Amino acid sequence: MNNPVICITEKDNVAVAVRPVPAGTVVDVQGQKVTALEDIPQGHKIALSDRKEGENIIKYGFPIGHAKTAIRTGSWVHTQNMETNLSGEETYEYHPEDRQVAPEAPETFQGYERPDGRVGARNEIWILPTVGCVNDIAKRLVRENQHLVRGNIDGLYTFPHPFGCSQTGADHAQTRKLLAALARHPNAGAVLVLSLGCENLTHEQFLEELGEYDPDRVKFLVCQEVGDEIAAGEKLLKECAEYAESFVRTDVSADRLVIGMKCGASDGLSGITANPAVGRFSDLLIAQGGSTVLTEVPEMFGAEGMLMNRCTDREIFDKAVRMINGFKEYFISHHEVVYENPSPGNRQGGITTLEDKSCGCVQKGGTAPITDVIGYAEQVQTKGLNLLYGPGNDLVSSTALTAAGAQIILFTTGRGTPFGAPVPTVKIATNSQIAQRKKNWIDFNAGTIVEGESIDDAGKRLLGYVLEVASGKRTCNEKQGYREISIFKDGVVL
């Protein structure tokens, strides 16, 4: 792309620099010649018209804030001269939009079919500590039993966390729900639930939360009830391995996929390259009968207009309203403002306000109808695009996506991040520079969009890559051994 800036919609009064624009550079935006009055960093905004103090800044066709001082055409538009429009809870009206996606014949991938009808992209053994006190026992069991990773078994992992005790009320319930949801995950061929014995999260509570389960697949060890927990754990893991080894990859329709969508360490190109590519992927997968999950509720604030009217009916719309306003109330109840979200790295990358970030973030949702809104640690039940209650924090929201049943997570990033969720976490670069510089982190480069690739082609390329990952191709986080969870916490620790 020769033009150093891009205007996302014809309604916008700012354009985005796709590479650094030195002061004095004349750029052409839809036939309008604009001279940069100062250096415009990559990912940052240049004013296409004069803005008076208080007038809205439009990007993605929506207000992303207002001018806090007068802004001249060609000026760098950022934190020094604009600020948010957001305040608190809002009242929303439902104006349904027909956003049907034309169905297409589903492609296939090589997955593990489970007896409950779901499909795994991996066939792993997971050790789930119910309390932080047994984290090191779980880690030792993983270290000393790697010989069980053989044949059709893709790995043996544990996911330490500090909770399961000294929690009350909603926090205790969320920990219990989250861990039970992980125990049901289709990427786990077998699971060892590891307890201490005196924690708040009792064995009986966990069983009640888990519901019906296959005793060949899920094993339990209460460490205080055995003389040698390491020997007992090894015996149970051997039984887990014998069960998990019975599964083999077979041809499976892509309509069995549930894919989580997340962004982190974003920059000004996130909403132009990687996020729209994920949105196009989402539409393509949904057309084939699959499901996608969009979370990070605080990063929907200010972009609700792009989402709410796509709800398939009034009931789903009302659930979306409760989710959005409920999360705003969560902020307010902690005496926090609802608009303080972009991180220092986000701002350095060109994101100025939460609306700016949100309008880019929700591009991952594509154009398909919203078929359901689900709560934290609830699992996807409805085909299509689902909204999930969860925060913007990378580890917490990726864990929630995993608990929702996502076999794979697509994670867009403009600045790079190494971490991984319990499931394959595909890092998608917003720009080619980070894709080249951090090859050990980045799996897929969407920066090619500003170099001439269409969003449609990038989305199709991403779908092909996801099917490869679902069939066993390892992501960077898997190769590095980077996997962890973080459980959403709100209340006191006793």
N, C-alpha and C positions, 0 to 999 in steps of 0.2 A: 504494500500500500504506500503510494507516494505521498499522499496528503498526511501531514503529521498530526492532524486532529480528526475527530469523528463526532458528528452530531447524531445522537441516538434517535430522536424523533423530530419531526418538523415543528413541533410545539416548543422545543427546548430553546432557552435563551443562553445556554452555555454549551460549549463543546469540550471534549476530553482529549488531552494530548496523548497520543499513542506512542510517542517518543518525545524526548526533551525538545522544547520549542524556545530557542534563544530570543531575547528581546529584539524587536525590529523585524522579525520574520513575518511575512505576509502569508496568511493562510486563506484558503478558499473553502467556505462552508456554504454549500447549496447555492453557489453563484455569488455569495457575498464575500467581499475581500475584507479581512480583518487583520490589523497589524498588532502583533503582541507588544504591549507597552512595557512588559517585564518578562523575565525568564519564567517559563511555565514548565514545571517538572513533569516527567512522564506520569500519566494517570490523574493529573490535576486538571482543573477546569479553567477555561478562558471565556470571558464574557463576550457574547455576540451582540449585545446592545447595552445602552446605558440603563442602569437600574437606580432608582431613587431609594433613599433610606426607607425600609419597611416593605419594599416591593419583593414579590416572590422570585426565587431562583427556580427555574424549571429544568428538570433533567428526567429522562425516561418518560416525558410527557406529564410529569406530576411535580408539584412543589416539593422541594427538598429542603426548604428553609427560606429565609428572607435576608435581604441586604441590611446589615446593621449600620452601614455607612453608604454614601453614594458610591456607585461602581461605574467606571467608564468602560466603554467598549474596548476590548483588547486587554483588560486587566486580568490578573491572576485572581481567581475567586476561591477563597479558602477561609480558614478560621479567622483571619484578620479582618474580614469584611462581610461575613455572613454568619447566621446562626439559625438554630432550629425553630420550627413552628410548634413543636409538640408540647403538651402540658400533661393532662391526665386522662381519665376515662372519657369515652365518647359514646354517643348514641349513633347507631348505624341503621340505615334503611336497606331493605333487600330489594334489589332490582336485578332479577335473574337474567343471566346471559346464557345463550345457547352455545356451549363450547364443546360439542360432541367431536370425538376423534374417530375418523373413519377406520373401521376394523381392518386388520391385515392378518394374513396367515402367519402364525408364530414360527419363529426359528427354533432350533434346538440347542441344547448344551448337554454335557456329560455330568450328571449329578447323581447324588445318592438318595434314592427314594426311601422314605421312612414309613413304618407301619401306620402312623397316624395320618398319612396322606401328604405330609409336607416333604420338601426336598432340601437336602443339604448341598452346599457348594464345597464343603469340606467334610471329612470324616475323622473327627478328632476326639480325644478323651479330655474332658475338662474336670479339674478339681475346683470345687466352689467352697471356699471357707464361709461359714455362716457368721463368723466373728473374727475380728482382727487378731485375737490371741493365738490363733492357729495358723496365721499366715506363713510363718517360717517352717512349720511342719509341712504345709502344702508345697512350699518351694523345694524343700528337701526331697519330698516324694517325687516331684517332677525331675529333679536332677538325677536321682538314683534309679529311675525307672525308664530312662530313654530307650532302653533295649526293647521296650514294648512297641515302639514306633517302627512298625514293619508292615510289609504287605500293603493292605488297603488303608492302613491307619496313617493319617496325614500329620499327626502331632499329638503331643501331651502337654497341656498348659494349665496354669492356675492363674487366678485373678484376685490378688490380695486387695483388701480394703480395710479401713479402720473401724467399721461399724458392726452392728449386730448385737451390741450391748450398750448400756448407758444411754439409750434413746427412748423417747416417749412418743405417744400419739402418732401423728402423721409421719414423722421421720421413721419411727419403728416400722410402720406399715409399709412405707415406701421401700425400705431395705428388704423387707420380707418379700414384697411383690417383685422387686427387681431380681433378686437371686432366684426365686422360683421361675421367673420368666426365662432367665439364662439356662436353668436346668432343662427347660423344654425346648431349647433352641435346636433347629434341625442340623446345624453344622456340627453339633456334638453327637457323635455316634454313641457315646456312653459318658456317664457323669458320676463322679464321686463327690458326695456332699459331706464336707468335713466340719464337724462341730467340736466344741470344747466340752460342753455338758452343763455349764452353770450360767450360760449367757441368757439375755432377755429373749433372744430369738431361739426358742426351744425347738427340739426335734418335732414335737407334736404340732407346734405352730407351723413349722415348715411343711410338714405333711399336709396339713389342712390347706395351706396356700397352694401347694403343688397340685393337689387334686389327684385324679386317677393317673397312675404311672406304671410303666413296665419295670418290674423288679430286676429283670435281666439287664436293663439299660441304666437304671439309676440305683447306685449303691450308697449306703450311709455308714459313716464311722464317727462315733462319739468318743473322743480321745480319753476322757476321764473314765470310761467304762472298760478299757482294755489295759493290759500290763505294758505292752510294747506297741505303741501306735504306728511306728514305722513298719514293723513286720505285718501288722494287721492291714495297714494301708497298701502295702505291696501285694498282699493276697487279693484284696478287693480290686486293685488296678489290673491284676492279671485276669480276673474274671471280666472286668470291663473290656479289656483288649480282646478276649476271646469272642465277646459279643460284637464289638465294633468291627472286627475283622470279617464278619459275615456279609458286610455291605460292599457292593461293588458299584462303580460308575456305570450308568446306563443312559441311553438317549432320553432326554426329558424336554418337554415343551417349555419355551421361554415364558409361557403364561403362568408358570409356577414360581417365577422369581419375584422376590420382594427386595427392592433396592432402596437403601437410605440415602438421603442427600443432605450435605452439610458443607459449610464454608468456614474457613478460618485463616488468620493472617492475611486478610483480604487487602486488595489495593484498588486503585481507581479503574483498573481494567477488568476486575472481577465480574462486574455487571455487563461487560461488553463482549467478553470472550468465554471464559470457562463456565460461568453460571448459565448463560443462554445455551451453551453447548449441552450442559446437563439438562436444561429444560427441554431441548429438542430430543435428547435421549429419552427423557421421561415420557414425552408424547409418543415416541416410537414404541417404547416398551408397552405402554398402556394400549396402544393400537393393537398390539399382539396379545392382549389379554393379561398382561402382567400388572404389578403394583409398585408404586413408589411412595416414599414417605418423606415429607418436608417438616422440619422442626425448627428450633431456634425462635421461639415466639417473640422475644424482645426485638428480633431483627425482622419482624413483620410490622412493628409499630411504624406508622407513617406510610406504609405500602399496602394497607388493608384494601384500598380501592382496586388493587391489582388481583386480589384474591376473593374477597367476600362474595361478590355477585356470581362467582363461578360455582358456588355450592349448588348441588343438584336439587335441593328442596329447602323449604323453610326450616325444617328440623335441623338439617346440617348447618344451615346459616346461623341458627340460634346457638348451636354448639360452638361454632367458630367465634361468635360474639362473646360467649361466656369465657372461652379460652383466652381471647385477646384482653378483654377487660379484667378477667381474673388475674392475669399475669401483671397487668398494670397495678391492680390493687395489692398484689404481692410486693411490688416495689414500694408503693406508697405506704403500706403498713410497716415497712422497715425504714421509713423516713428517707427514702431514696427517690430521686426524680426519675421519670420514665424515659428520659432522652439522653442520659449520660452513658453511651455505649461504645462508640468507636474508640479503639485502643490507640496508644501513641503510634504503633506500627501502622494501623489503619490510616491515621491522619497523615503520616509521612508518605503513605502510598497514594494519597489523594482523596480519601473519604473525609468529608467535612462534618456532616451531621448524621444522626441516626436515620433520618429519612433517606439520605444519600446512600447509606449502607443498606438499609432495608429494601429500597427499590432495586438495588443490585442483587441483594440476597434472594428475593422471591423470584428472580428470573429462573432459578433452578426448578421452579414448579411448572415451567412450560405454559401451555395454554389449555390443558385438559380440565374437565370438570372436577371439582372436589367432591369425592364420594363419601368421605367420613372424616370425623375428628375424634381422635382417641386420646385417652389419658396416659399419664406417665406409667410405664411398666405394663401397659395394656398392649395386646397384640393385634396386628392387622387382621381384620375379618372380611373386609370389603375390597374387591378388585378396583384398581384405579389409583387416583392420587389421594393420599391420606395426609391430614395435618396431625402432628403429634405434639402434645403438651411437653415442653421442655425448655431449658434456658439456652443461651447462646454459647456458654462455656463448652469448649471443644470436647473435653473428655466426658463431661456429664451428658451432653447431648448425643455423642456417639455411642455411649453406653445405652442410653434410652432407645436409640435407633436399633441397636442390637437386640434389646429386650423386646422391641416391637416385632421382631422376627426377620429383620433384614439379614439376608445371607451375605451381602456385600454393601459397603458404604462408599459413595462417591464424595470425595472431599476436595473442594476447590481451594486454591491458595495462591496468593500473589507474592508472598514473601517466603513461603516454604515452612514446613513443619514435619518432624519425623515420626510423631507418635502413631500408634495404631489402636483400634478397638479390638475386641475379641474376634471380630470377623475381618476378612480382607478389606483394607482401607485404601482405596485407589486415590492417590494424590494427583490432582489435575492442575497443572500450572496455568495461570492466567497470562503469562508472558514467557517468551522463549528464553530470556536471559536466566530466569530462575530454573527453567527446565534444563538448561545446559550446565549451569553452575552446581546444581544439587541433584545430580543424576541418581544418587543413592537414596534420595527422598521421593523424587517425582516419577510417576508411572506414565503420565499422559500429558502431552503438551497441547493446550488449547490456544496458546499464544499465536499459533498459525492463522487464527482468524483475522488479526490485524495485518497479517502479511498476505492476505488474499483468499484464504480458504473460507468457504461459506459456512454459516452456522449449521445449515442442514447437513453438509458433508461432515463437519466435525461431530455432529450428533450421531450420524450413521457410523462413523469411525469409532466413536465411543461405545456404541452398542456392540459392535464387533469385538472390541476389547473386553467389555464386561462378560460376554459369552465365553471368551477365552479364560478369564479369571474364574468364572463359575465352573468351568471344566477342569480347573486345576492349576492354571498359570499363577505363579506366586507374585504377590505385590511386594513393593519395597519394604513395607513394614513387616511383612512375613519373613522376607529374607534376612532382615536385621534382627528379628526376634522381638520387635517392639509391639507389645500388646498389654493393655491395661484397662481397668474400669474405674469410674468415679460415680458414686451414688449421690443423688440429689439430696441435699440436707437443708433444712430450714430452721428447726427449733434448737432447744438447749441440749447440751451433753451433760449427763448427770455426773 
